[in-house]
Amino acid sequence: MAEHSTEDRAGHLRTEVKLEAGEKVALCRCMKSANFPFCDGAHKTCESNAGPVIVSAPQQA
């Protein structure tokens, strides 16, 4: 399961997400997700056209 951590770097939040091989996640870009940094569909209520970014880790050979 994806693990994440967020830290403050000089006044800016930085989030790191670690995926296992073969794992796929949807990351929030609208900043409205109650499950941030993961997408929960909140972008559907925003006036912008922002949707999630889909990230996948390749399977290990």
N, C-alpha and C positions, 0 to 999 in steps of 0.2 A: 504494500500500500504506500502511496506517495506520502512523503514526510516533508514538512515545510517549517521554516523559521523566518522570523522577521526581525531585523535589527535597525537601529537608528544610526545612520552614517552622516555626520555633519548636518543634521536637521532633515535628512531625506530618508524615508523608509526603504529598506532593501529586503526583498523576500527571496529566499532560496528554496527551490523545490527539488527534492531528490526522488527519482523514479527508479523502480526496479526494471530489469530487462523485460521487454514486452508490454510494459504498462503504458496506458494512454490516459491523459487527463485533459479537461477543459478548464482553462484559466480565465478569470474575469478580467475584462478590459474596461467595463463601465464604472467600476469602483462602487457598485451598489450591492454586491453579493453579501448576504449574511454569512456565507461560508468562505469569504475571501481568504486566500487567493483563488479558490476554486469557484467556477461558475455555478450559480444556482438558478439561472434563467431570469434574474432580475433585469437584465438588459431589455427584456421584452416590454417593460414598463417605461423605459427611457425614451426621450425624444430623439436621441442620436441613432445612428446606424451601427453603433459598436456592438459586436457580438464577441463570443469567446475566441481565444486562440487555443487551438488543439495541439497538444504536444505529445509525442510518443517516443518511447525509448526502444531502440531496435532489440530484437531477440539476440541473445548471445549465441555465437556459433559453437 
